[in-house]
Amino acid sequence: MKKIALIAAVALALPFAALAQTAAAPAKPAAKPAAKAEAKKAPPKRQVTRRAAKAVEEVTPINTDTDVTLNDADLAVAQRVSIGRAQCELGADVTVTPDEKKPGFFSVTTKGLKYRMHPVESRTGAIRLEDPRAGAMWLQLGNKSMLMNQKAGLRIADECQTDAQVAFAAEMKKNPPKALFEGADGAK
């Protein structure tokens, strides 16, 4: 019986002990209201609306001053770039136009975004254009292309195809490429 009374006394005393500890140390939270009062006095920060940012981007010219020097391999890649308008998924489109003043450089535009890109040699054989200042990359394969923002880690436009890429994709469906390990087990 004494054990039960002792357990009941401890069970009742624990919540009161916790209350006593929290009531004894309210010094730190008192500093927070003063900081909140100062924050309320500061003028609110103004944010630029998307509409205003888009209007500024559309009239801002592309920075054509670049410190990139293209080598012969880069110029060879530039000759393989598919130029013109590429239709993308979700109704988007990307237009790639060569720069007439500087061979090997391209203007890539979509949805009010403008990039000045140059070719970068790729180990995989894919055609890769980059705008290092904006962090954008145009990746062109035989059957599709995509525009990515590497800084934000986003795809801006995906499944983009020019007429030549549509024809290449149709040919791939008719005559699919060999499987990677086809014939690897030896002749039987």
RAFENMO-V164773 format. One record per helix or strand. SS is the DSSP state (~ for helix, > for strand). FROM is the first residue (numbers start at 1). TO is the last residue. If there is no record, write none. Layout:
BEGIN
ss=SS from=FROM to=TO
ss=SS from=FROM to=TO
END
This chain:
BEGIN
ss=~ from=2 to=24
ss=~ from=29 to=41
ss=~ from=50 to=59
ss=~ from=72 to=79
ss=> from=84 to=87
ss=~ from=89 to=91
ss=> from=93 to=98
ss=> from=105 to=110
ss=> from=113 to=120
ss=> from=127 to=131
ss=> from=136 to=140
ss=> from=145 to=149
ss=> from=154 to=161
ss=~ from=163 to=174
END
